[in-house]
Structures are given as structure tokens and as C-alpha cells.
Amino acid sequence: MTRVSGADAVGPAPLRIRLPAIPASLAVIRARLRTWLPTAQVTPSAAAEVLLAVGEAASNAVEHAVRGTAGDVEVEVTARATTTGLALTVSDNGRWHAPQRSTQRGHGSRLMNALVDTVTVTPTPQGTTVEMRKELHP
């Protein structure tokens, strides 16, 4: 069954996960995404890349967005099939912290860019959104 909810939406119903920004949520995000990806006809190798890219963005939200925030921080992951691949979003309602480069840390952006076709990070005072596109079909 194909559902169309936008000009380029195809495939299964979009996935939406909203959880507390805590380490235990990362396993739930990976498990739910791992179950959803085959319904979108994603190959195992492309699914592994998407899981790693989304996992990196979600890990950043869990690790960084909660620092210096008084309220509860949540992370939201969405995934939807498009006519050419996947549109993925990881967002939080926490606080943006500029990346700190070191030899041991700070490689997440490069990793995400290597795994998916486009990555856009939008920090705001209300939280950070990472939008990714993974092209699967020429």
C-alpha cells in the first residue's frame, strides 16, 4: 500500500519517534528505525548507513542538548520515504552547543556527511534540527 502525504512522499507511513533525551532512548530509536527501514524498501547496506547517521545525530542530542537546560529535553526522529530515497530528521528542544574539535571527538558531522547525501544542521534557541536526505534511487 502506498500512502501519499506530500509531493514527493511514497511508501510506508512516515516513522515518528519522540522520547526523552537520555541514553536509553538511543536503543529504542535504533530498534524502531531498524524495523521501519525494510518497509521503505531500503537495502541492508543503505539501512546500516542510515542507522549510523541517525544514531550519531540522536547521540549528539542526548549528549549535548541537555547540558545547561533546566527542563526536560526530548529528541524526535522522523523518517519518510520520498520518490528518490529517504528524508530523515533528528530534532531536540534542548540547547545548542557549538562543536568542539579535538583529536578524540567532534567527528560526527563528517561521519553523517559521509553516510547520507545531504545534512543540514539548524540550531535555534528552541533546539536543534538535523535534516538528512539519503538518495536510494537514481
C-alpha positions in Angstrom: 0.0 0.0 0.0 1.4 3.4 -0.9 0.5 6.5 1.0 1.0 9.9 -0.4 1.1 12.8 2.0 3.2 15.3 0.1 4.5 15.9 -3.4 7.4 13.5 -3.0 6.1 11.1 -0.3 5.8 7.4 -1.2 6.0 4.1 0.5 5.0 3.3 4.1 3.6 5.7 6.6 6.3 8.0 8.0 8.0 7.0 11.2 7.9 9.4 14.1 9.6 8.7 17.4 9.6 11.2 20.3 11.5 10.2 23.5 13.3 11.7 26.5 16.9 12.8 25.5 18.5 10.1 27.6 21.0 7.4 26.7 18.4 4.6 27.0 16.3 6.2 24.2 19.1 5.6 21.7 18.5 1.8 21.6 14.7 2.4 21.1 15.4 4.8 18.2 17.7 2.3 16.5 15.3 -0.6 17.0 12.3 1.3 15.7 14.2 2.6 12.7 15.7 -0.8 12.0 12.2 -2.2 11.8 10.8 0.6 9.6 13.6 0.8 7.0 12.8 -2.6 5.3 9.2 -1.4 4.9 10.6 1.5 2.8 12.5 -1.0 0.6 15.9 0.1 1.9 18.7 -2.3 1.2 20.6 -3.7 4.2 23.8 -1.7 3.3 21.8 1.6 2.9 19.9 0.8 6.2 23.2 0.4 8.0 24.4 3.8 6.8 21.1 5.5 7.8 21.1 3.8 11.2 24.6 5.1 11.8 23.9 8.7 10.6 20.6 9.0 12.6 22.3 7.4 15.6 25.1 9.9 15.5 22.6 12.8 15.3 20.5 11.4 18.1 23.5 10.7 20.3 24.6 14.3 19.9 21.1 15.4 21.1 21.3 13.1 24.1 24.8 14.2 25.0 24.9 17.9 24.2 21.4 19.3 24.1 20.7 18.5 27.8 23.7 20.5 29.1 22.7 23.7 30.7 18.9 23.1 30.2 16.6 23.3 33.2 13.6 21.5 31.7 13.1 18.1 30.2 14.7 17.6 26.8 13.2 15.4 24.2 14.6 14.0 21.0 12.4 13.4 18.0 13.3 11.3 15.0 11.2 11.2 11.8 11.8 9.2 8.6 9.8 9.2 5.5 10.2 7.7 2.0 10.4 10.0 -0.9 10.3 9.3 -4.6 14.1 9.0 -4.7 15.1 7.9 -1.2 14.6 9.0 2.4 14.1 12.2 4.3 15.3 12.0 7.9 15.1 14.5 10.8 16.5 14.4 14.3 15.5 17.3 16.5 15.6 18.3 20.1 14.2 21.0 22.3 17.5 21.5 24.2 20.3 23.9 24.0 22.8 24.3 21.1 26.5 23.9 21.8 29.0 24.7 19.1 31.1 21.7 18.2 34.4 21.4 19.9 37.1 19.9 17.8 39.7 17.6 19.3 41.6 14.6 18.1 39.3 12.3 20.1 35.9 13.9 19.5 33.9 16.0 17.1 33.8 13.8 14.0 30.0 13.3 14.0 29.3 15.8 11.3 31.9 14.3 8.9 30.5 10.9 9.6 27.0 11.9 8.9 28.1 13.7 5.7 29.9 10.5 4.5 26.8 8.3 5.1 24.0 10.3 3.7 23.7 12.7 0.7 22.8 15.9 2.5 23.0 17.1 6.1 21.6 20.4 7.3 22.0 21.4 10.9 19.8 24.3 12.1 20.4 25.5 15.7 17.8 27.8 17.3 17.2 29.0 20.9 14.3 26.4 21.0 16.5 23.4 20.0 18.5 21.9 17.1 17.2 20.2 14.0 19.4 17.9 11.8 17.8 17.2 8.4 19.3 14.4 6.2 18.5 13.1 2.8 19.6 9.6 1.6 19.1 9.0 -2.1 18.4 5.4 -2.9 17.1 5.6 -6.5 18.7 7.3 -9.5 
